[in-house]
Amino acid sequence: MKLPRDLSGAELIGALKRLGYRQTRQTGSHVRMTVSAPREGHPTIPLTNALPTGTLAALIKEAALQLETTVEDILSSIR
């Protein structure tokens, strides 16, 4: 599946919240999210208008590992 090119940090945060993440803190323009099951994880999301594709790919891959699912499942929940 192709990565969205115009996804903002706020949109990604909303998608992660729907998947079970919660916002634990914010420092400046970066928001830290936390999920504890099935694996604990703490990705940090920059609040930008359009996330760079490399950053987005890394965040989605990290979420897939923490939720023990596939990258395609994460991408389908974002759209």
Contacts in CASP RR format, 6 or more apart in sequence:
PFRMAT RR
TARGET T0000
AUTHOR 0000-0000-0000
METHOD contacts of the structure
MODEL  1
MKLPRDLSGAELIGALKRLGYRQTRQTGSHVRMTVSAPREGHPTIPLTNA
LPTGTLAALIKEAALQLETTVEDILSSIR
1 71 0 8 1.000
1 72 0 8 1.000
1 75 0 8 1.000
1 76 0 8 1.000
3 53 0 8 1.000
3 56 0 8 1.000
3 57 0 8 1.000
3 60 0 8 1.000
3 75 0 8 1.000
4 56 0 8 1.000
4 75 0 8 1.000
4 78 0 8 1.000
4 79 0 8 1.000
5 50 0 8 1.000
5 53 0 8 1.000
6 50 0 8 1.000
7 50 0 8 1.000
7 51 0 8 1.000
7 56 0 8 1.000
7 78 0 8 1.000
8 47 0 8 1.000
8 48 0 8 1.000
8 49 0 8 1.000
8 50 0 8 1.000
8 51 0 8 1.000
9 31 0 8 1.000
9 45 0 8 1.000
9 46 0 8 1.000
9 47 0 8 1.000
9 48 0 8 1.000
9 51 0 8 1.000
10 47 0 8 1.000
11 78 0 8 1.000
12 45 0 8 1.000
12 51 0 8 1.000
12 56 0 8 1.000
12 59 0 8 1.000
12 78 0 8 1.000
13 23 0 8 1.000
13 31 0 8 1.000
13 33 0 8 1.000
13 45 0 8 1.000
15 74 0 8 1.000
15 77 0 8 1.000
15 78 0 8 1.000
16 33 0 8 1.000
16 35 0 8 1.000
16 43 0 8 1.000
16 45 0 8 1.000
16 63 0 8 1.000
17 23 0 8 1.000
17 33 0 8 1.000
18 77 0 8 1.000
19 35 0 8 1.000
19 63 0 8 1.000
19 67 0 8 1.000
19 74 0 8 1.000
19 77 0 8 1.000
20 35 0 8 1.000
21 33 0 8 1.000
21 34 0 8 1.000
21 35 0 8 1.000
21 43 0 8 1.000
21 63 0 8 1.000
22 33 0 8 1.000
22 34 0 8 1.000
22 35 0 8 1.000
23 31 0 8 1.000
23 32 0 8 1.000
23 33 0 8 1.000
23 34 0 8 1.000
24 32 0 8 1.000
24 33 0 8 1.000
24 34 0 8 1.000
24 42 0 8 1.000
25 31 0 8 1.000
25 32 0 8 1.000
26 32 0 8 1.000
29 46 0 8 1.000
29 47 0 8 1.000
29 48 0 8 1.000
30 44 0 8 1.000
30 45 0 8 1.000
30 46 0 8 1.000
30 47 0 8 1.000
31 44 0 8 1.000
31 45 0 8 1.000
31 47 0 8 1.000
32 42 0 8 1.000
32 43 0 8 1.000
32 44 0 8 1.000
32 45 0 8 1.000
33 42 0 8 1.000
33 43 0 8 1.000
33 44 0 8 1.000
33 45 0 8 1.000
34 40 0 8 1.000
34 41 0 8 1.000
34 42 0 8 1.000
35 41 0 8 1.000
35 63 0 8 1.000
35 66 0 8 1.000
35 67 0 8 1.000
38 66 0 8 1.000
38 67 0 8 1.000
38 68 0 8 1.000
39 65 0 8 1.000
39 66 0 8 1.000
39 67 0 8 1.000
39 68 0 8 1.000
40 66 0 8 1.000
41 62 0 8 1.000
41 66 0 8 1.000
43 59 0 8 1.000
43 62 0 8 1.000
43 63 0 8 1.000
43 66 0 8 1.000
45 59 0 8 1.000
46 55 0 8 1.000
51 59 0 8 1.000
60 71 0 8 1.000
60 74 0 8 1.000
60 75 0 8 1.000
60 78 0 8 1.000
61 71 0 8 1.000
63 74 0 8 1.000
64 70 0 8 1.000
64 71 0 8 1.000
64 73 0 8 1.000
64 74 0 8 1.000
67 74 0 8 1.000
END
